[in-house]
Amino acid sequence: MVSKLLKLALIGGAAALAPQRTPSAKVSAEPARREFIQGTAATAAGAAALAGLPAASSAAPLAIKNWERVSLPVSTTLFDIAFDTDTHGYLVGAKGTFLETVDGGKNWKPRTFANLDEEEEVGYRFEKVSFQDGEGWVVGKPPILLHTVDAGKSWERIPLSPKLPGEPTGVVALGKSKAEMTTSTGAIYSTTNAGRNWKAQVKETIDATLNRVSSSGVSGASYFTGSVATIQREKDGTYLAVSSRGNFYLTWSPGQDFWLPHNRGTPRRIQAMGFVEGDSSKGVWMTLNGGQMALGGKSAVDDAEPTFNVINLNSGGYGILDAAWRDSKEAWAVGGGNTMYVSKDGGKNFKFDDSADKIPGNLYSIKFFGPNTGFALGSDGVLMKFNA
């Protein structure tokens, strides 16, 4: 009797799972993963109940990874990503990598610049891209600056002065014909006429500033090589730069005449830095050689001798190369070996996430465009997309 009931239940469950032919309705070719799992579990539970057997526990659903890899038509190192709308964006990288998406980052297609021939374009390393209101900018090496006013349909090459101190390293779109550009020496320039003219925002070079304040005891200032490793900008225009040797960092805010140098407060060299939640008023995060990470409050922006608190993050020695906040509570960090870490307490404690564990390479950058859209960029064409 039990086997007969079980057989009937299983036949009924199979019929429930079979697609029904309904002339007036379109049936999806690929049902949602969660719906399929839930439907299969319900059928099995029903069969077990009819047979008088104990139902399987539903307390441990199939784990879905926080991030998934996006297939790309390139295997180059990726450096930056930006979106003009919720669905339209660009991805740039080494060997002329320039990709476009129109579906929010699910699929990407190669694009080319009409004013660069194919051989010339491959020789460029596009490092930064920025968009706002249909206007976009791209910076790369050898020194190149590109500009669009029609959401990337056409691009104009903006001439760079041979007197420019250092090489362009970053650019931020700020609206119609407006942008800010940074260089490897820490110079900051702004334009209000689409790059025809640029105005220096910092009146004193970092070299001159360090010579003037060397007596204040900024550790490593005497070893400054004249360039900075990274420069980050937050939404109110405050900048954060790390010296090329990683032995100190600097901050600059609109209206200041010069950069303010800061001691790092630890014997370990700085690997990367950024603003917590992209907001200078909430402090900065700092990663150090050996896979360590620390948080500093607002004093890390204002004081020459800031206080940093070490974060609980067990990286196993892998370097942490970037971090980003999804919201005030959830933060993510990425690094060598394609390692990923997540914090649920605002960045005080991080735990390992295995989303990219079996993918070879390194993750260099992570960005969130709102709480539901995030991407991590790495070597060998690795692009990870956040699953909201």
Buried (B, 14 or more C-beta within 10 A) or exposed (E): EEEEBBEEBBEBBEEEEEEEEEEEEEEEEEEEEEEEBEBEBEBBBBBBEBBEEEEEEEEEEEEEBBBBBBEBEBEBBBBBBBBBEEEBBBBBBBBBBBBBBEEBBEBBEEBEBEEBEEEEBEEBBBBBBBBBEBBBBBBBBEBBBBBBBEBBEEBBBBEBEEEBBBBBBBBBBBEEBBBBBBBBBBBBBBBBEBBEEBEEBBEBBBBEBBBEBEEEEBBBBEEBEBBBBBBBBBEEBBBBBBBBBBBBBBBBBEEBEBBBBBBBBBEBBBBBBBBBBBBBEBBBBBBBBEBBBBBBBBBBBEBBEBEBEEBEBEBEEBBBBBBBBBEEEBBBBBBBBBBBBBBEEBBEBBEEBEBBEEBEBBBBBBBBBEEEBBBBBBBBBBBBBBEE
